[in-house]
Amino acid sequence: ERITVLLICNSSGTEKKAYVIGRYANPRCFRTAQPPLPYFSSSNAWMTSRIWTDILRKFDQDLGSRKIVLFADNATCHNTDVELRNIKVVFMPPNTTSLIQPLDQGIIRSMKVHYRTQVVRRMLQAIEQGTSTIDYTRSIDVLKAMHMLKRAWFLVSPTTIKNCFTKAFFPRDGQNVDVET
């Protein structure tokens, strides 16, 4: 099963959000428990303009009266005409995402390392209990993956996030930045 994960964080690493996109609108595993992260669906488990708009609207509401700037890559699915009160979306220049997108500077990698560590630990526990690696692998459904993703995202340290923002040439805490509105 394939899923897409959207990660959002501030430059200090004190606020983090994750959203999951899967193929099915109502996976069977959600019948017994609620997903730990917001879940959306598309036929190929990719981000779509509709999903992006839904996420932005919900995020905008959750901010209350706080105002933020959200830096996003210039993927076509991110082009939307949604009216937002609290979010100004600024798109990265074309073909620069791998160079100046903070999440590409090590944040995503760190989250994946934490996720894979959980998978391997749980696999070793299953093997110790007599379960084969194939049976264990088959037992991971979208719900279990989402729980591990949530934990992995929690384990990405604020220091890692700050360092990745610095590596991507974002100003350090306390430095002022002018943003045109």
C-alpha positions in Angstrom: 0.0 0.0 0.0 1.3 3.4 -0.9 0.7 6.6 1.0 1.8 10.2 0.7 2.7 12.3 3.7 2.6 16.1 3.8 4.7 17.6 6.6 4.4 21.1 7.9 6.6 22.7 10.6 7.7 26.1 11.8 11.4 27.1 11.7 11.9 26.5 15.4 10.5 23.0 15.4 8.0 23.7 18.1 4.9 23.2 15.9 4.6 20.2 13.5 1.7 18.8 11.5 1.4 15.8 9.3 -1.3 14.8 6.8 -1.6 11.4 5.1 -3.0 10.7 1.6 -4.0 7.1 0.8 -5.8 5.4 -2.1 -9.0 4.5 -0.4 -11.7 6.8 1.1 -12.5 4.4 4.0 -9.7 1.8 4.6 -10.9 -1.3 6.4 -8.4 -0.6 9.2 -10.3 2.6 10.1 -13.4 0.6 11.0 -11.9 -0.3 14.4 -10.0 2.9 15.2 -9.8 6.5 14.3 -6.7 7.5 12.3 -4.1 9.4 14.4 -3.4 11.9 11.7 -5.7 13.7 9.2 -6.4 11.4 6.3 -7.3 12.2 2.7 -7.7 10.0 -0.3 -7.0 10.1 -4.0 -7.0 7.3 -6.6 -3.2 7.1 -6.7 -2.4 8.4 -3.2 -0.9 11.6 -4.5 -1.6 15.2 -3.5 -4.3 16.9 -5.6 -5.4 20.5 -5.8 -8.6 19.5 -4.0 -6.7 17.9 -1.1 -4.3 20.8 -0.9 -7.2 23.2 -0.7 -8.9 21.2 2.0 -5.7 21.1 4.0 -5.1 24.8 3.6 -8.7 25.7 4.7 -8.5 23.5 7.8 -5.0 24.8 8.7 -6.2 28.4 8.2 -9.1 27.8 10.6 -6.9 26.1 13.2 -4.6 29.1 13.3 -7.3 31.3 14.8 -6.0 34.9 14.5 -2.3 34.0 14.1 -0.8 35.0 10.8 1.9 32.8 9.1 3.8 32.5 5.9 3.7 29.0 4.4 6.6 28.2 2.0 5.6 25.5 -0.5 7.2 24.0 -3.6 5.7 25.0 -7.0 4.0 21.7 -7.7 1.0 22.1 -10.0 -1.3 20.6 -7.3 -0.4 23.5 -5.0 -1.9 26.0 -7.4 -5.2 27.0 -6.0 -7.3 30.1 -5.6 -8.5 29.5 -2.1 -9.1 32.6 0.1 -7.1 32.4 3.3 -7.3 34.8 6.2 -4.2 33.7 8.2 -1.9 32.1 5.7 0.2 33.7 3.0 1.5 31.0 0.7 4.9 31.7 -0.9 6.0 29.4 -3.6 9.6 28.3 -4.0 11.2 29.3 -7.4 11.2 26.5 -10.0 13.9 23.8 -9.8 15.2 25.0 -6.4 13.2 22.9 -4.0 16.1 20.5 -3.3 18.4 23.4 -2.5 16.2 25.8 -0.5 13.3 23.7 0.9 14.1 23.2 4.6 12.3 19.8 4.7 14.5 18.6 1.8 17.6 19.6 3.8 17.3 16.7 6.3 13.9 17.0 8.0 12.2 14.4 5.8 15.2 12.1 6.0 15.2 12.3 9.8 11.5 11.4 9.9 12.0 8.5 7.6 14.9 7.2 9.7 12.7 7.3 12.8 9.9 5.6 10.9 12.2 2.8 9.6 13.6 2.3 13.1 10.2 1.7 14.5 9.4 -0.8 11.6 12.6 -2.7 12.3 12.1 -2.8 16.1 8.6 -4.1 15.7 9.8 -6.6 13.2 12.4 -7.9 15.6 9.8 -8.1 18.4 7.5 -10.1 16.0 10.4 -12.5 15.1 11.2 -13.0 18.8 7.5 -14.0 19.3 7.7 -16.5 16.4 6.1 -14.4 13.6 7.8 -14.6 10.2 9.0 -11.4 8.6 6.6 -11.9 5.7 3.6 -12.2 8.1 4.8 -9.1 10.1 5.2 -7.1 6.9 1.6 -8.1 5.8 0.3 -7.0 9.2 1.3 -3.4 8.7 -1.9 -1.6 7.5 -2.4 2.1 6.8 -3.5 2.7 10.4 -0.4 1.1 11.9 1.8 3.0 9.4 0.1 6.2 10.5 0.7 5.6 14.1 4.4 5.0 13.4 4.5 8.1 11.2 3.0 10.2 13.9 5.6 8.9 16.4 8.4 9.4 13.8 7.4 13.0 13.2 7.2 13.6 16.9 10.8 12.3 17.3 12.3 14.7 14.8 14.0 17.2 17.1 13.6 20.9 17.1 17.4 21.2 16.7 17.2 19.1 13.5 14.5 21.4 12.2 16.3 24.6 13.1 19.5 23.3 11.5 17.7 22.4 8.3 16.1 25.8 8.1 19.5 27.4 8.5 21.0 25.1 5.9 18.2 26.3 3.5 19.3 29.9 4.1 16.3 30.9 6.2 17.0 33.5 8.9 17.7 32.4 12.4 15.4 33.1 15.3 15.3 36.8 16.1 16.2 38.0 12.6 13.5 40.1 10.9 12.3 39.2 7.4 10.2 41.5 5.2 7.4 39.8 3.3 5.5 41.7 0.7 1.7 41.3 1.0 
